[in-house]
């Protein structure tokens, strides 16, 4: 079997590596020839990367425009490599600005089967993207259980294969207790604060979150604050939290191994009573840890105006959407104001209500306790190939 598989960022490399492991498990002894683009996890499974995956890890419109010529050349180079290989299937993982352009060029000159892993968020905004994809994508692998109908309506096969968060390792009770002991949280209520992982998010959200924390600490003087961060913005977070009440603990992964950093983050999530979090997939990480939350997020004025006009859903919090509840209070855009957020956060700290049920339901619906997403994705791809061959 010949497979061309490509990913454009670290999260895609994880999905790709797990998928390749799944294929190997389902096809023991069968030789699989891989070509493509990937990081260390995919390379460990047999991909020799056409060029460094890091070249595709471009975030934001300005960055994409500034590197457009280079990225365009890489798109054509990759499509030519696919056509030269003539694989049984082309698997593109996320990175739609790159992946879908490659698939479009390949489909224009061949009948190679195309599978895109990670459905675009057409349920939230720009629903027309699904119809455009259908012209050159045969099958979509979805991480969220409510996504297949949107893809199928546009004419593509879509398989829900589970979200990787459902199978990730969680902190042990010993790790949770050790974190509380080591950081002086024993005997204190505690709040996890997650203001995002980009400098723009830190500059916008930290001042708002500070006012929330100020308000909470006036009524709860023994409240302790924990702020996990990432290495490249740790100093920004530390500076922004320097005058916060609650004796903030900054969980900084700088200078420790990747495994140790992941362990510290897991422990922080499990050791705290509730979280104030920026919008994003972090809500699923909190659900996996069983930590109730309030979600708040704001953008610059122009982005806020455009996004709010395009939104097709009444909630952007994935826990709310997957569980089909509205258990997690959220404050998005103009609603991202310290006063109302503090009131909601105080209520969640006092009594999370039905949130724990919603968190458990979310994880169950994402595949907790079932087959790994990598194995399910591999089964879906092989079934798609078999069904396609039967039709022809």
Backbone torsions as a table, in degrees:
resi	resn	phi	psi	omega
1	UNK	NA	137.3	178.7
2	UNK	-113.3	128.3	-177.4
3	UNK	-132.1	129.0	170.0
4	UNK	-103.9	122.1	-175.4
5	UNK	-132.9	134.6	-177.9
6	UNK	-138.7	144.0	174.7
7	UNK	-135.0	157.3	-174.9
8	UNK	-119.8	-0.3	-179.1
9	UNK	-158.5	173.8	-172.8
10	UNK	-58.3	-43.9	-179.3
11	UNK	-62.3	-38.2	177.5
12	UNK	-67.8	-36.5	177.3
13	UNK	-61.9	-38.8	177.7
14	UNK	-64.3	-46.0	178.6
15	UNK	-62.3	-42.6	-178.8
16	UNK	-65.5	-42.8	178.9
17	UNK	-61.8	-42.9	179.1
18	UNK	-66.6	-39.1	177.4
19	UNK	-62.2	-44.0	-179.7
20	UNK	-65.0	-37.0	174.3
21	UNK	-61.8	-40.7	178.6
22	UNK	-63.0	-41.8	178.0
23	UNK	-62.6	-40.9	179.6
24	UNK	-64.4	-37.0	179.2
25	UNK	-67.4	-37.1	-177.9
26	UNK	-81.3	-22.2	-177.2
27	UNK	-123.9	58.5	-177.3
28	UNK	-62.6	133.6	177.9
29	UNK	82.7	-13.5	179.8
30	UNK	-87.5	133.6	-178.9
31	UNK	-76.8	127.7	176.7
32	UNK	-117.3	121.0	178.3
33	UNK	-95.3	121.8	180.0
34	UNK	-109.9	138.5	163.1
35	UNK	-132.7	160.8	177.6
36	UNK	155.0	-153.3	-179.6
37	UNK	-135.8	126.7	-178.8
38	UNK	-165.4	171.4	178.5
39	UNK	-95.5	-160.8	-173.4
40	UNK	-62.7	-34.6	-178.1
41	UNK	-70.5	-40.8	177.2
42	UNK	-72.1	-36.3	177.6
43	UNK	-64.0	-36.2	178.2
44	UNK	-64.5	-23.5	179.1
45	UNK	-93.1	-1.0	173.0
46	UNK	124.0	3.2	178.2
47	UNK	-89.0	128.9	167.5
48	UNK	-97.6	112.9	-170.8
49	UNK	-68.6	131.9	179.5
50	UNK	-59.1	-37.0	173.2
51	UNK	-157.7	166.3	-176.0
52	UNK	-59.3	129.4	-179.7
53	UNK	-57.5	-30.5	-176.4
54	UNK	-59.1	-23.1	178.3
55	UNK	-62.9	-22.5	-176.6
56	UNK	-96.9	-5.6	-178.2
57	UNK	-81.5	65.2	-178.1
58	UNK	-105.6	126.6	-178.6
59	UNK	-113.6	133.4	173.0
60	UNK	93.7	148.6	-177.2
61	UNK	-61.9	-44.0	-177.3
62	UNK	-62.1	-44.6	180.0
63	UNK	-63.7	-40.5	180.0
64	UNK	-63.9	-45.1	-179.5
65	UNK	-63.1	-39.4	-177.2
66	UNK	-67.9	-24.4	-179.3
67	UNK	-112.7	19.9	-172.4
68	UNK	-57.6	-47.5	-175.9
69	UNK	-61.8	-42.5	179.4
70	UNK	-65.8	-45.3	179.9
71	UNK	-64.4	-38.4	178.7
72	UNK	-62.2	-40.0	177.3
73	UNK	-64.0	-39.3	178.5
74	UNK	-67.6	-35.3	176.4
75	UNK	-59.3	-49.6	-178.6
76	UNK	-67.5	-40.0	177.0
77	UNK	-59.8	-43.0	-178.8
78	UNK	-68.2	-44.0	178.9
79	UNK	-60.9	-40.8	178.2
80	UNK	-63.9	-37.4	177.8
81	UNK	-66.0	-38.3	177.2
82	UNK	-63.6	-47.6	-178.4
83	UNK	-64.8	-34.6	178.4
84	UNK	-69.1	-36.0	-179.1
85	UNK	-74.8	-35.0	-173.7
86	UNK	52.9	60.7	-177.4
87	UNK	-73.4	166.8	174.1
88	UNK	-70.2	-28.9	-179.1
89	UNK	-156.4	142.0	171.1
90	UNK	-103.0	121.7	179.7
91	UNK	-112.7	116.3	176.7
92	UNK	-108.2	137.1	-174.8
93	UNK	-118.2	112.1	177.5
94	UNK	51.9	-143.9	179.9
95	UNK	40.6	56.1	-170.6
96	UNK	-60.5	-32.8	-179.3
97	UNK	-60.3	-29.8	177.7
98	UNK	-97.1	-52.7	-172.4
99	UNK	-57.5	-48.3	-174.5
100	UNK	-71.9	-27.0	174.8
101	UNK	-70.2	-38.0	175.1
102	UNK	-62.6	-47.7	-179.4
103	UNK	-60.0	-38.1	179.9
104	UNK	-63.2	-43.9	179.3
105	UNK	-66.1	-39.7	-179.7
106	UNK	-65.5	-44.7	-179.1
107	UNK	-66.5	-29.3	-179.9
108	UNK	-66.1	-21.7	-175.5
109	UNK	-122.9	8.1	-177.6
110	UNK	-160.5	175.8	173.4
111	UNK	-111.9	23.0	179.7
112	UNK	-59.5	132.7	-179.9
113	UNK	-68.5	136.7	-177.3
114	UNK	-120.7	132.7	178.6
115	UNK	-126.9	129.1	177.5
116	UNK	-112.2	125.1	-176.2
117	UNK	-100.8	119.8	-175.9
118	UNK	97.1	103.4	-180.0
119	UNK	-68.4	139.3	175.3
120	UNK	-67.4	157.5	-174.7
121	UNK	-81.2	56.0	-178.8
122	UNK	-68.5	-18.7	177.4
123	UNK	-72.3	-18.4	-177.6
124	UNK	-101.1	-39.4	-178.4
125	UNK	-165.6	158.0	179.8
126	UNK	51.7	61.5	-178.0
127	UNK	-63.4	-22.6	-179.4
128	UNK	-64.8	-15.0	179.3
129	UNK	-61.1	-31.9	-179.4
130	UNK	-64.2	-43.3	-180.0
131	UNK	-65.2	-37.9	178.4
132	UNK	-66.0	-40.3	178.6
133	UNK	-61.6	-38.8	-173.0
134	UNK	-60.0	-20.9	180.0
135	UNK	-69.8	-22.0	-177.3
136	UNK	-139.8	6.8	175.2
137	UNK	-119.5	127.6	-178.6
138	UNK	-87.2	-35.0	-172.4
139	UNK	-145.6	142.3	177.9
140	UNK	-121.6	138.4	173.8
141	UNK	-105.7	120.4	-172.9
142	UNK	-104.5	143.1	177.7
143	UNK	-88.9	-21.7	-174.7
144	UNK	-114.4	139.8	-171.0
145	UNK	-68.7	-19.4	-177.9
146	UNK	-93.0	2.6	-174.8
147	UNK	-82.0	-34.2	-175.2
148	UNK	-50.8	-43.5	-178.3
149	UNK	-58.2	-34.3	-179.8
150	UNK	-66.4	-39.2	179.8
151	UNK	-74.7	-41.2	-178.3
152	UNK	-66.6	-35.8	178.6
153	UNK	-62.2	-30.4	179.4
154	UNK	-83.2	-7.4	174.8
155	UNK	108.1	10.8	179.4
156	UNK	-108.4	148.1	167.9
157	UNK	-69.6	139.6	178.7
158	UNK	-140.2	128.3	179.9
159	UNK	-117.5	126.7	171.2
160	UNK	-78.3	121.3	-174.8
161	UNK	-114.4	3.6	179.0
162	UNK	94.2	156.4	-179.4
163	UNK	-101.3	136.0	-177.6
164	UNK	-59.7	-24.4	-180.0
165	UNK	-60.9	-27.3	-176.6
166	UNK	-68.7	-19.3	-178.1
167	UNK	-114.6	5.0	-179.6
168	UNK	-73.3	147.9	179.7
169	UNK	-65.0	137.6	177.1
170	UNK	-111.0	162.4	-178.2
171	UNK	-62.5	142.8	173.9
172	UNK	-79.9	165.7	177.4
173	UNK	-61.8	-37.0	178.1
174	UNK	-64.1	-41.2	178.7
175	UNK	-66.0	-38.4	179.0
176	UNK	-63.5	-48.0	-178.7
177	UNK	-66.2	-38.9	179.8
178	UNK	-64.4	-39.2	178.4
179	UNK	-63.4	-44.7	179.8
180	UNK	-62.9	-41.4	-179.9
181	UNK	-67.2	-47.4	-174.2
182	UNK	-67.1	-25.4	-175.7
183	UNK	-111.9	17.4	173.5
184	UNK	68.1	31.4	-178.5
185	UNK	-94.3	-12.3	-176.6
186	UNK	-60.2	131.9	178.9
187	UNK	80.0	6.7	-178.9
188	UNK	-124.5	144.0	166.0
189	UNK	-67.7	150.8	-175.6
190	UNK	-139.5	146.2	-178.6
191	UNK	-126.5	127.2	174.5
192	UNK	-87.5	127.8	178.9
193	UNK	-115.1	124.5	-174.7
194	UNK	-127.4	89.5	-174.0
195	UNK	-87.5	9.0	180.0
196	UNK	108.3	177.4	-174.7
197	UNK	-122.4	10.8	179.0
198	UNK	-121.3	150.2	-176.4
199	UNK	-59.9	-37.7	179.2
200	UNK	-62.1	-38.4	178.0
201	UNK	-67.8	-40.6	179.6
202	UNK	-61.7	-45.8	-176.8
203	UNK	-67.4	-31.9	-179.3
204	UNK	-83.9	-41.0	-169.2
205	UNK	-93.5	-31.6	-177.1
206	UNK	-58.9	-42.7	177.6
207	UNK	-62.2	-37.9	178.0
208	UNK	-67.5	-45.9	-179.1
209	UNK	-65.2	-32.4	177.1
210	UNK	-61.2	-43.7	179.2
211	UNK	-63.6	-36.5	176.5
212	UNK	-63.0	-47.5	-179.1
213	UNK	-64.1	-41.2	176.4
214	UNK	-54.6	-47.7	-178.6
215	UNK	-63.6	-44.1	-178.7
216	UNK	-65.1	-40.6	-176.8
217	UNK	-71.3	-22.8	175.6
218	UNK	-65.2	-38.9	179.8
219	UNK	-89.3	-20.8	-178.2
220	UNK	-130.1	74.7	-174.9
221	UNK	-62.7	-17.5	178.5
222	UNK	-92.7	4.8	-179.7
223	UNK	-65.3	135.1	177.0
224	UNK	-112.7	142.6	-174.6
225	UNK	-111.3	135.9	176.8
226	UNK	-125.5	127.7	-177.2
227	UNK	-125.9	95.9	172.3
228	UNK	-70.5	147.4	179.0
229	UNK	-146.4	-177.5	176.5
230	UNK	-114.2	158.9	-168.1
231	UNK	-58.7	-41.2	-171.6
232	UNK	-71.9	-14.6	178.3
233	UNK	-122.8	10.5	-175.9
234	UNK	-58.6	-41.5	-179.2
235	UNK	-66.3	-36.3	177.2
236	UNK	-63.1	-44.4	-179.8
237	UNK	-65.1	-43.0	-179.1
238	UNK	-61.5	-43.3	179.2
239	UNK	-64.6	-43.0	-177.2
240	UNK	-66.7	-29.3	-176.9
241	UNK	-96.5	5.9	-173.6
242	UNK	-59.8	-34.7	-177.6
243	UNK	-106.4	19.3	178.7
244	UNK	-77.2	147.4	167.8
245	UNK	-75.7	178.3	175.0
246	UNK	83.9	11.5	177.9
247	UNK	45.7	62.4	-173.1
248	UNK	-56.2	133.2	172.2
249	UNK	-100.4	115.5	177.8
250	UNK	-92.2	116.2	178.9
251	UNK	-90.0	97.1	-171.9
252	UNK	-105.9	119.6	-178.2
253	UNK	-80.4	-0.6	-178.2
254	UNK	-60.3	133.6	173.5
255	UNK	81.6	3.6	176.6
256	UNK	-119.6	163.2	-179.3
257	UNK	-67.2	162.0	178.6
258	UNK	-60.2	-40.7	179.8
259	UNK	-65.0	-42.0	-179.5
260	UNK	-67.5	-39.4	177.9
261	UNK	-61.5	-42.8	178.5
262	UNK	-64.3	-38.4	179.5
263	UNK	-65.1	-43.1	179.1
264	UNK	-63.1	-41.2	179.5
265	UNK	-64.9	-45.0	178.2
266	UNK	-57.9	-44.0	-178.1
267	UNK	-64.7	-40.7	179.2
268	UNK	-62.6	-42.0	179.8
269	UNK	-63.5	-39.3	-176.0
270	UNK	-80.3	-26.4	-170.9
271	UNK	-84.8	-13.1	-175.8
272	UNK	-100.3	158.0	-173.8
273	UNK	-81.8	-31.0	-178.2
274	UNK	-161.5	171.8	-176.5
275	UNK	-137.1	144.9	167.6
276	UNK	-109.7	114.1	-168.0
277	UNK	-129.7	144.9	168.8
278	UNK	-66.9	154.3	179.7
279	UNK	-66.4	146.2	177.1
280	UNK	146.3	-169.4	-178.1
281	UNK	-67.9	-9.6	177.1
282	UNK	-60.1	-25.1	177.5
283	UNK	-62.9	-31.9	177.4
284	UNK	-74.3	-35.2	175.1
285	UNK	-62.5	-41.3	177.6
286	UNK	-66.0	-39.3	177.0
287	UNK	-61.0	-42.1	179.4
288	UNK	-62.7	-34.0	179.1
289	UNK	-83.6	-9.5	-178.5
290	UNK	75.3	27.1	-176.5
291	UNK	-100.6	115.2	178.2
292	UNK	-65.6	158.7	-168.4
293	UNK	-152.4	164.3	163.8
294	UNK	-124.3	137.6	-178.1
295	UNK	-111.3	134.0	178.6
296	UNK	-143.1	141.3	-178.3
297	UNK	-160.1	144.1	173.9
298	UNK	-142.6	158.3	-179.3
299	UNK	-125.9	178.4	171.6
300	UNK	-66.5	162.3	-171.0
301	UNK	-56.4	-44.4	-176.6
302	UNK	-66.2	-48.0	179.9
303	UNK	-61.4	-42.1	180.0
304	UNK	-59.5	-45.9	-178.2
305	UNK	-61.8	-45.3	-177.8
306	UNK	-68.1	-46.9	-176.3
307	UNK	-65.4	-44.8	-177.4
308	UNK	-64.2	-31.1	177.3
309	UNK	-71.2	-31.5	-175.3
310	UNK	-89.5	-17.0	-175.3
311	UNK	-58.5	135.2	-179.4
312	UNK	-107.7	-1.6	-177.2
313	UNK	-124.1	158.8	-178.6
314	UNK	-92.1	0.5	176.4
315	UNK	-146.7	142.3	176.7
316	UNK	-108.6	1.9	-178.8
317	UNK	-85.5	121.1	-173.3
318	UNK	-63.0	-33.3	176.5
319	UNK	-59.8	-44.0	178.4
320	UNK	-62.7	-41.1	-176.1
321	UNK	-72.9	-44.2	-178.4
322	UNK	-69.4	-41.6	-178.5
323	UNK	-79.9	-9.9	-176.4
324	UNK	56.0	39.4	172.9
325	UNK	-127.0	179.0	170.4
326	UNK	-129.1	47.1	-174.6
327	UNK	-73.7	-26.0	-178.7
328	UNK	-93.2	116.3	176.0
329	UNK	-64.7	137.5	178.7
330	UNK	-135.2	148.1	-177.2
331	UNK	-134.9	99.2	-171.1
332	UNK	-115.2	140.6	176.2
333	UNK	66.0	-128.6	-177.3
334	UNK	-62.7	-20.9	179.5
335	UNK	-79.1	-5.7	-177.7
336	UNK	-78.9	76.3	-176.6
337	UNK	-121.0	137.6	-174.0
338	UNK	-56.2	-42.5	-175.8
339	UNK	-58.4	-59.2	179.5
340	UNK	-62.0	-36.0	178.8
341	UNK	-62.8	-43.6	-179.6
342	UNK	-62.0	-40.1	178.5
343	UNK	-61.9	-47.2	-179.5
344	UNK	-65.2	-40.4	-179.1
345	UNK	-65.8	-38.9	177.8
346	UNK	-62.8	-40.3	179.6
347	UNK	-65.7	-41.4	-179.8
348	UNK	-67.4	-39.9	176.6
349	UNK	-62.4	-38.2	-178.8
350	UNK	-75.7	-40.9	-176.3
351	UNK	-160.7	101.8	-178.8
352	UNK	-69.0	-4.6	176.1
353	UNK	60.7	-126.9	-177.3
354	UNK	-88.7	8.0	-177.2
355	UNK	-60.0	-40.6	-178.1
356	UNK	-60.8	-37.6	176.3
357	UNK	-63.7	-41.1	179.7
358	UNK	-66.4	-37.6	178.8
359	UNK	-65.0	-44.5	179.1
360	UNK	-64.8	-41.8	179.0
361	UNK	-63.8	-40.9	178.1
362	UNK	-58.3	-48.7	-178.2
363	UNK	-65.4	-37.8	177.5
364	UNK	-62.7	-43.2	-179.0
365	UNK	-71.3	-21.9	177.6
366	UNK	-84.5	-4.5	173.6
367	UNK	111.3	11.1	-179.9
368	UNK	-59.7	132.3	179.2
369	UNK	88.4	-6.4	-179.5
370	UNK	-104.3	-163.8	178.0
371	UNK	-64.2	153.8	-179.8
372	UNK	-67.2	148.0	177.8
373	UNK	-56.2	-36.8	179.7
374	UNK	-61.3	-42.5	178.9
375	UNK	-69.3	-41.6	178.8
376	UNK	-64.5	-38.8	178.0
377	UNK	-64.3	-42.2	179.3
378	UNK	-62.4	-42.9	178.2
379	UNK	-61.9	-41.6	-179.0
380	UNK	-64.5	-40.2	179.9
381	UNK	-66.4	-44.8	-180.0
382	UNK	-65.5	-38.3	177.2
383	UNK	-65.6	-38.7	177.7
384	UNK	-63.7	-40.9	177.6
385	UNK	-64.3	-42.3	-179.8
386	UNK	-64.4	-44.6	-179.6
387	UNK	-65.0	-39.7	179.2
388	UNK	-65.0	-41.1	179.3
389	UNK	-64.9	-38.0	-179.5
390	UNK	-65.3	-34.8	-179.9
391	UNK	-70.8	-26.9	-177.9
392	UNK	-102.3	NA	NA
